[in-house]
Amino acid sequence: MKNIISNILKDVTNILLPISCFGCNARLYRGEALLCTSCRHQLPLTEYTFNDENAVDRIFYGRINIKKANSFLFFTEIGIVKNLIHFLKYKNQEGIGHFLGDWHGQVLKKQGHLPQIDFVIPVPLHRKKLKKRGYNQVALFAKQIAHHLNARYADDLLIKTANTKTQTKKTRLNRWYDNRSLYEIIDKELLVDKTILLVDDVITTGATIEICANTFKDIKGAVIYISSMAVVPKN
C-alpha cells in the first residue's frame, strides 16, 4: 500500500511539475530518469572496449604512454549528448554524471576487459572553479565506475594547481603550453605499481588528458588507462 501511495504521489507531482527529458524536453513518465525511453535508445554509444583498438586509442598514439583508452558516447555539436553535457556542466544537473557513470560502469564490468583497477581518478578542476560550480562534473561519473569496478575513487591525488580559462577553442599545442605544469600528484608513493583509470568528460584533441597522464610518467610501475563520457568523432 505504501508503494502504491508513493507512486500515485510521484505521478501527481509529475503532472503538476513535469520533469522533462534532457534530450527532447518531453515529459518523463514513471520508470524514466533524465532521458525518455526514446532518447535513451538514440544515444550514440561508441561500443568501444578495452580489448580492441579504437579511435580513442589512436588519439593518443605517440603522445603518452598509456595502456588503453575508450569512451562511452560520441559527442556532436547537435544532439542528445551535447544537451546532457551542457546540463551537467552548466545547469547544476550533477545527477547526469551519476546516470552515465552507472551505465558505463556496468558495461565495463560486463565486458571484463580491464584488469583490476586500483584507483579511478577524475580529471580535476581548480579549486576556484570547483567552488564556483559547486562540483566537478566528472566526479559522480568516476565514482560510479569505481563502484562497479570495485576500485578506489580518489579525487585528492591529482590536483590542478592553476586556474585557466575555458580551452574549448584552443589548439592542441596552445593547450599543451597552458597545461604542461598545471597538474600535480599529491602522493606518488601511494601510486607505485598501481593500475589507474583516469576519467574525463569529453575528449576532443586529448590535450588535457595528455597532460594529466604525463604527471604519472615518473611513478614506478604505474599503469594508466583512460575513459571518458564522450569523444568527439574524427572525420
SERO-4910 file (N, C-alpha, C, O; in steps of 0.05 Angstrom, whole numbers):
BEGIN
 pado doro    nc1    nc2    nc3   cac1   cac2   cac3    cc1    cc2    cc3    oc1    oc2    oc3
  Met    A     17    -24      0      0      0      0     17     25      0     12     45    -14
  Lys    A     39     24     16     57     47     18     69     54     -9     71     77    -17
  Asn    A     78     33    -24     90     37    -50     69     48    -70     76     64    -87
  Ile    A     45     38    -68     24     48    -86     19     78    -82     17     93   -101
  Ile    A     17     86    -56     12    114    -50     36    131    -59     32    153    -70
  Ser    A     60    120    -56     84    135    -64     84    139    -94     91    161   -104
  Asn    A     76    118   -109     75    121   -139     54    140   -148     58    155   -167
  Ile    A     31    140   -134     10    159   -140     19    188   -136     14    205   -153
  Leu    A     33    192   -113     43    219   -107     63    228   -128     64    251   -136
  Lys    A     80    209   -137    100    216   -158     86    223   -184     94    242   -197
  Asp    A     65    208   -191     51    214   -215     37    241   -214     37    256   -234
  Val    A     25    248   -191     12    274   -187     33    296   -189     28    317   -202
  Thr    A     56    292   -177     78    312   -177     87    317   -206     92    339   -214
  Asn    A     90    295   -221     99    297   -249     79    312   -266     86    325   -286
  Ile    A     53    310   -259     33    324   -275     34    354   -268     32    371   -286
  Leu    A     36    360   -242     36    388   -233     63    402   -240     64    425   -248
  Leu    A     85    387   -235    112    397   -240    126    377   -258    144    363   -248
  Pro    A    120    375   -283    131    355   -301    161    356   -303    173    378   -305
  Ile    A    174    333   -302    203    331   -305    208    325   -334    198    305   -345
  Ser    A    224    341   -347    228    339   -376    253    323   -382    272    322   -367
  Cys    A    252    310   -405    275    295   -416    297    315   -424    291    335   -437
  Phe    A    322    309   -416    344    327   -424    351    325   -453    366    341   -463
  Gly    A    340    305   -466    346    302   -495    326    316   -513    335    331   -531
  Cys    A    300    312   -508    280    323   -526    260    342   -512    243    353   -525
  Asn    A    262    344   -486    245    362   -470    217    351   -466    200    365   -456
  Ala    A    212    326   -474    186    314   -470    183    307   -440    203    304   -426
  Arg    A    158    304   -430    154    298   -402    162    269   -397    156    251   -413
  Leu    A    175    264   -375    183    237   -368    160    223   -353    145    236   -339
  Tyr    A    159    197   -357    138    181   -344    151    163   -323    176    161   -321
  Arg    A    134    150   -308    144    132   -287    164    112   -298    159     99   -319
  Gly    A    186    109   -285    207     90   -294    228    103   -311    249     91   -316
  Glu    A    223    127   -320    243    142   -336    258    161   -319    246    174   -301
  Ala    A    284    164   -323    300    182   -308    319    197   -326    335    185   -341
  Leu    A    318    224   -326    335    242   -341    329    241   -371    328    262   -383
  Leu    A    327    217   -382    321    215   -411    296    198   -415    291    179   -400
  Cys    A    280    205   -435    257    188   -442    268    163   -455    291    161   -463
  Thr    A    251    143   -457    259    117   -468    269    121   -497    288    108   -505
  Ser    A    256    138   -512    264    142   -540    292    154   -542    308    144   -557
  Cys    A    297    175   -526    324    187   -527    345    169   -517    368    168   -527
  Arg    A    339    153   -496    359    134   -486    367    115   -508    391    109   -510
  His    A    348    106   -524    355     87   -545    369    100   -568    382     86   -584
  Gln    A    367    127   -570    381    141   -591    409    150   -584    424    160   -600
  Leu    A    417    146   -558    444    154   -550    465    141   -568    464    116   -571
  Pro    A    484    156   -578    504    145   -596    527    131   -581    548    143   -576
  Leu    A    522    107   -572    542     92   -558    566     85   -576    561     77   -599
  Thr    A    590     88   -567    613     81   -584    616     51   -586    625     41   -607
  Glu    A    609     37   -565    613      8   -564    643      1   -565    650    -22   -572
  Tyr    A    660     20   -559    689     14   -557    694     -2   -531    680      1   -511
  Thr    A    714    -19   -533    721    -35   -509    750    -30   -502    765    -16   -517
  Phe    A    758    -42   -480    786    -41   -472    801    -65   -483    823    -72   -473
  Asn    A    790    -78   -502    802   -102   -514    813    -97   -542    836   -103   -548
  Asp    A    796    -84   -559    803    -79   -587    813    -50   -590    805    -32   -575
  Glu    A    830    -46   -610    839    -19   -617    815     -2   -625    797    -12   -639
  Asn    A    814     23   -617    792     40   -625    802     69   -631    826     75   -628
  Ala    A    784     87   -639    791    114   -647    802    130   -623    818    148   -628
  Val    A    794    124   -599    805    139   -576    834    132   -571    851    149   -565
  Asp    A    840    106   -574    869     98   -573    886    114   -592    907    124   -585
  Arg    A    875    117   -617    891    129   -638    896    159   -632    916    170   -642
  Ile    A    879    172   -617    883    200   -610    910    203   -595    924    223   -598
  Phe    A    917    183   -579    940    185   -561    965    171   -571    986    172   -557
  Tyr    A    964    159   -594    987    145   -604   1011    164   -607   1008    186   -619
  Gly    A   1034    156   -597   1058    172   -599   1059    197   -581   1078    213   -582
  Arg    A   1038    200   -564   1037    224   -548   1041    218   -518   1057    232   -504
  Ile    A   1028    197   -508   1031    190   -480   1033    160   -477   1023    145   -494
  Asn    A   1045    152   -456   1048    123   -451   1025    113   -434   1027    112   -409
  Ile    A   1004    105   -447    981     94   -433    976     65   -444    986     58   -465
  Lys    A    962     50   -428    957     22   -435    934     21   -456    936      6   -476
  Lys    A    912     35   -451    888     33   -468    869     56   -461    870     67   -439
  Ala    A    852     63   -480    833     84   -477    806     76   -489    805     61   -508
  Asn    A    785     88   -478    759     85   -491    741    108   -483    748    125   -467
  Ser    A    717    109   -494    698    129   -488    670    117   -491    666     99   -506
  Phe    A    651    128   -475    624    116   -474    607    125   -497    593    108   -509
  Leu    A    607    151   -503    588    162   -523    603    179   -544    626    187   -540
  Phe    A    590    183   -567    600    202   -587    588    229   -581    564    231   -575
  Phe    A    605    250   -582    596    277   -578    595    292   -604    614    292   -619
  Thr    A    572    304   -611    569    320   -635    558    347   -627    547    351   -605
  Glu    A    561    367   -645    552    394   -639    522    397   -636    513    416   -623
  Ile    A    507    379   -647    478    379   -643    470    351   -635    478    331   -647
  Gly    A    454    349   -613    445    323   -606    442    319   -576    447    337   -560
  Ile    A    433    295   -568    427    289   -541    451    291   -523    450    301   -500
  Val    A    474    281   -532    498    280   -516    507    309   -509    514    314   -486
  Lys    A    506    327   -528    513    355   -523    494    366   -502    504    381   -484
  Asn    A    469    361   -503    449    370   -484    456    360   -456    457    375   -436
  Leu    A    462    334   -454    469    322   -428    494    336   -416    494    343   -392
  Ile    A    515    339   -432    539    350   -421    535    379   -414    546    389   -394
  His    A    519    394   -429    513    422   -423    499    424   -396    506    440   -379
  Phe    A    478    408   -392    463    409   -367    480    400   -344    478    411   -322
  Leu    A    497    381   -348    515    371   -327    534    392   -318    538    396   -294
  Lys    A    547    406   -337    568    425   -331    558    453   -322    570    466   -306
  Tyr    A    535    462   -334    528    489   -331    500    494   -318    493    517   -312
  Lys    A    485    472   -314    458    475   -304    453    460   -278    430    454   -270
  Asn    A    475    454   -264    473    441   -237    459    414   -237    447    406   -218
  Gln    A    461    400   -260    448    374   -262    470    352   -258    476    337   -276
  Glu    A    481    351   -233    502    332   -227    494    303   -230    510    286   -235
  Gly    A    468    299   -227    457    271   -229    462    258   -256    462    234   -258
  Ile    A    466    274   -276    472    263   -303    498    248   -302    501    227   -315
  Gly    A    518    258   -287    543    243   -284    539    216   -271    551    196   -279
  His    A    522    215   -250    516    190   -237    502    171   -257    509    147   -258
  Phe    A    483    181   -272    468    165   -291    487    152   -312    485    128   -317
  Leu    A    504    169   -324    523    159   -344    544    140   -333    551    120   -345
  Gly    A    554    147   -309    574    131   -296    564    103   -288    578     83   -290
  Asp    A    539    103   -278    527     77   -271    524     59   -295    530     35   -294
  Trp    A    515     71   -317    512     56   -342    538     46   -353    542     23   -359
  His    A    557     65   -355    584     58   -366    598     38   -348    611     19   -358
  Gly    A    596     41   -322    609     23   -303    598     -5   -306    613    -25   -305
  Gln    A    572     -8   -310    560    -34   -314    570    -47   -340    576    -71   -341
  Val    A    572    -30   -361    582    -41   -386    611    -51   -384    617    -72   -393
  Leu    A    628    -35   -371    656    -42   -368    659    -68   -351    675    -85   -357
  Lys    A    643    -70   -330    643    -94   -314    635   -119   -330    647   -140   -327
  Lys    A    614   -116   -345    603   -138   -362    623   -146   -383    627   -170   -388
  Gln    A    637   -127   -395    656   -133   -416    680   -148   -404    690   -167   -417
  Gly    A    689   -140   -381    710   -155   -367    738   -153   -380    754   -170   -376
  His    A    743   -131   -395    768   -129   -409    789   -114   -393    813   -115   -400
  Leu    A    781   -100   -372    800    -86   -356    813   -104   -335    799   -122   -325
  Pro    A    838    -99   -328    849   -114   -305    838   -101   -280    821    -83   -281
  Gln    A    846   -111   -256    837    -99   -232    847    -70   -230    871    -65   -229
  Ile    A    828    -51   -229    836    -23   -227    839    -16   -197    821    -22   -181
  Asp    A    861     -4   -190    866      4   -162    853     31   -156    840     34   -135
  Phe    A    856     50   -174    846     77   -169    831     87   -194    841     85   -217
  Val    A    808     99   -190    794    114   -211    797    144   -203    788    152   -182
  Ile    A    810    159   -221    816    187   -215    804    206   -235    809    203   -259
  Pro    A    787    225   -227    775    244   -246    795    266   -253    811    274   -236
  Val    A    793    276   -277    809    300   -284    799    322   -266    775    327   -265
  Pro    A    817    335   -251    808    355   -231    801    382   -242    810    390   -263
  Leu    A    785    397   -227    781    425   -231    798    441   -212    805    431   -190
  His    A    805    465   -219    819    482   -200    800    489   -177    775    491   -182
  Arg    A    810    494   -154    793    498   -130    774    522   -134    752    522   -123
  Lys    A    782    543   -149    765    566   -153    742    559   -171    719    567   -166
  Lys    A    747    543   -192    725    535   -210    707    515   -196    683    515   -199
  Leu    A    719    498   -179    703    478   -164    685    493   -144    661    486   -141
  Lys    A    694    514   -132    678    529   -113    656    544   -128    633    545   -118
  Lys    A    662    554   -151    641    569   -167    620    550   -177    596    556   -175
  Arg    A    627    527   -188    608    508   -199    595    491   -177    571    484   -179
  Gly    A    610    486   -156    599    470   -133    605    441   -135    601    426   -115
  Tyr    A    615    431   -157    621    403   -161    639    400   -186    638    416   -204
  Asn    A    653    378   -186    668    370   -210    649    353   -227    640    333   -217
  Gln    A    644    361   -251    625    347   -268    632    318   -274    615    302   -282
  Val    A    658    311   -270    667    284   -275    664    266   -250    666    242   -252
  Ala    A    660    279   -227    662    264   -201    643    240   -199    652    218   -195
  Leu    A    617    245   -203    598    223   -199    601    202   -221    596    178   -216
  Phe    A    608    210   -245    613    191   -266    636    172   -258    633    148   -261
  Ala    A    658    184   -248    681    168   -240    674    151   -215    683    128   -213
  Lys    A    659    162   -197    651    147   -172    635    121   -179    640    100   -168
  Gln    A    616    124   -197    600    101   -205    616     80   -219    612     56   -215
  Ile    A    635     89   -236    653     70   -250    669     55   -229    672     31   -230
  Ala    A    680     70   -210    696     57   -188    680     37   -173    690     16   -166
  His    A    655     44   -168    637     25   -153    634     -1   -168    637    -23   -156
  His    A    629      1   -194    624    -24   -209    650    -40   -214    649    -64   -218
  Leu    A    673    -26   -214    698    -40   -218    712    -48   -192    734    -59   -192
  Asn    A    698    -43   -170    709    -49   -144    736    -36   -140    755    -48   -130
  Ala    A    738    -11   -148    763      5   -146    759     28   -126    737     34   -118
  Arg    A    781     40   -119    780     63   -101    777     89   -117    793     94   -135
  Tyr    A    757    104   -111    754    130   -124    771    150   -108    770    151    -84
  Ala    A    788    166   -122    806    185   -109    806    211   -124    817    213   -146
  Asp    A    795    232   -112    796    258   -124    815    277   -110    815    301   -115
  Asp    A    832    266    -93    851    282    -77    880    275    -84    898    285    -70
  Leu    A    885    259   -104    912    251   -111    923    268   -134    947    273   -135
  Leu    A    905    276   -152    913    292   -175    899    319   -172    874    320   -171
  Ile    A    914    341   -171    902    367   -167    910    386   -190    931    382   -202
  Lys    A    893    406   -195    900    426   -214    911    450   -199    897    461   -181
  Thr    A    935    459   -205    948    479   -189    944    508   -198    951    526   -183
  Ala    A    932    512   -222    927    540   -231    901    541   -246    893    522   -260
  Asn    A    887    563   -243    861    566   -256    866    577   -285    882    595   -289
  Thr    A    852    566   -304    855    575   -332    827    579   -344    807    568   -335
  Lys    A    827    594   -366    802    599   -380    794    574   -396    810    556   -399
  Thr    A    769    574   -404    760    551   -420    778    545   -444    788    564   -456
  Gln    A    782    519   -450    801    511   -470    787    501   -495    800    490   -513
  Thr    A    761    504   -497    746    491   -518    756    499   -546    757    482   -564
  Lys    A    764    524   -550    772    533   -577    802    537   -580    810    549   -600
  Lys    A    817    527   -561    846    529   -564    857    506   -581    845    485   -582
  Thr    A    879    511   -594    892    489   -608    905    470   -589    910    477   -565
  Arg    A    911    446   -598    924    426   -581    951    436   -571    957    432   -547
  Leu    A    967    450   -588    993    460   -580    990    481   -558   1005    481   -538
  Asn    A    971    499   -562    967    520   -542    957    509   -515    966    517   -494
  Arg    A    940    488   -517    931    475   -492    955    463   -478    957    464   -453
  Trp    A    972    450   -493    995    437   -481   1012    457   -466   1021    452   -443
  Tyr    A   1018    480   -478   1034    501   -464   1019    511   -439   1032    517   -419
  Asp    A    993    514   -441    978    524   -418    977    504   -395    975    512   -372
  Asn    A    977    478   -402    972    457   -382    996    441   -373    994    425   -355
  Arg    A   1019    446   -385   1042    428   -381   1050    425   -352   1060    405   -343
  Ser    A   1046    447   -335   1054    445   -307   1031    452   -289   1035    460   -266
  Leu    A   1006    448   -298    983    455   -283    972    433   -265    955    438   -248
  Tyr    A    981    409   -269    971    386   -253    994    374   -236   1017    373   -245
  Glu    A    986    366   -212   1006    356   -194    995    332   -178    971    331   -171
  Ile    A   1012    312   -174   1004    289   -158   1012    293   -129   1035    301   -124
  Ile    A    994    288   -111    999    294    -82   1016    272    -69   1034    278    -54
  Asp    A   1009    247    -74   1023    225    -60   1032    204    -81   1017    185    -86
  Lys    A   1055    208    -92   1065    190   -113   1070    162   -103   1066    142   -117
  Glu    A   1079    159    -78   1086    133    -66   1061    115    -65   1063     91    -69
  Leu    A   1038    127    -61   1013    111    -60   1007     98    -86    993     78    -87
  Leu    A   1017    110   -108   1010    101   -135   1031     82   -148   1028     74   -170
  Val    A   1052     77   -133   1073     59   -144   1061     31   -149   1048     20   -132
  Asp    A   1066     21   -173   1057     -5   -182   1027     -8   -181   1016    -30   -178
  Lys    A   1013     14   -185    983     13   -185    972     17   -213    985     29   -230
  Thr    A    948      6   -217    934      9   -243    913     30   -239    896     28   -221
  Ile    A    914     51   -256    897     75   -253    879     79   -277    888     77   -300
  Leu    A    854     85   -272    836     93   -293    831    123   -290    819    132   -271
  Leu    A    841    139   -310    838    168   -310    814    175   -326    811    166   -349
  Val    A    796    191   -314    769    195   -326    764    225   -331    770    242   -315
  Asp    A    753    231   -355    746    258   -363    717    259   -373    704    239   -376
  Asp    A    708    284   -380    681    286   -391    681    282   -421    672    262   -431
  Val    A    693    301   -436    693    299   -465    722    300   -475    737    319   -468
  Ile    A    730    281   -491    756    281   -504    753    293   -532    738    282   -549
  Thr    A    767    315   -537    767    327   -564    794    323   -577    797    303   -592
  Thr    A    813    340   -571    840    335   -581    856    316   -563    876    305   -572
  Gly    A    847    312   -538    861    296   -519    883    310   -504    898    298   -489
  Ala    A    885    337   -508    907    352   -496    906    351   -465    927    347   -453
  Thr    A    883    356   -453    882    356   -424    889    329   -412    904    328   -393
  Ile    A    877    308   -423    884    281   -414    913    276   -417    926    263   -400
  Glu    A    925    285   -439    953    280   -444    970    292   -422    989    279   -412
  Ile    A    964    317   -414    979    330   -393    975    316   -367    994    311   -352
  Cys    A    950    309   -361    944    295   -335    959    268   -334    972    262   -314
  Ala    A    958    253   -356    970    227   -356   1001    229   -353   1013    212   -341
  Asn    A   1012    250   -365   1041    254   -363   1051    259   -334   1075    255   -329
  Thr    A   1033    268   -317   1041    272   -289   1047    246   -275   1060    245   -254
  Phe    A   1038    223   -286   1043    197   -274   1068    183   -285   1075    161   -276
  Lys    A   1081    195   -305   1101    180   -320   1126    173   -304   1139    153   -310
  Asp    A   1131    187   -282   1155    181   -266   1149    163   -242   1166    158   -226
  Ile    A   1124    154   -241   1116    136   -218   1122    107   -226   1111     97   -245
  Lys    A   1139     94   -211   1148     67   -217   1124     48   -219   1108     46   -200
  Gly    A   1122     34   -241   1102     13   -244   1074     22   -248   1056      5   -249
  Ala    A   1069     48   -249   1041     58   -253   1032     52   -281   1046     58   -301
  Val    A   1008     41   -284    996     35   -310    971     52   -313    953     51   -295
  Ile    A    969     66   -335    947     85   -339    927     75   -361    936     69   -383
  Tyr    A    902     75   -354    880     71   -373    864     97   -373    865    112   -354
  Ile    A    850    102   -395    835    127   -398    806    121   -407    802    103   -423
  Ser    A    787    135   -395    760    133   -405    747    160   -402    756    178   -388
  Ser    A    725    164   -417    710    189   -416    681    185   -421    672    164   -432
  Met    A    665    205   -414    637    204   -420    632    203   -450    615    189   -460
  Ala    A    648    220   -464    643    223   -493    669    230   -507    688    240   -495
  Val    A    669    225   -534    692    232   -550    681    246   -575    661    237   -586
  Val    A    695    266   -585    687    279   -610    698    262   -633    722    259   -635
  Pro    A    680    252   -650    690    234   -672    706    250   -692    700    273   -698
  Lys    A    726    236   -702    743    249   -723    732    243   -750    721    221   -755
  Asn    A    734    262   -768    724    258   -795    743    240   -811    738    234   -835
***
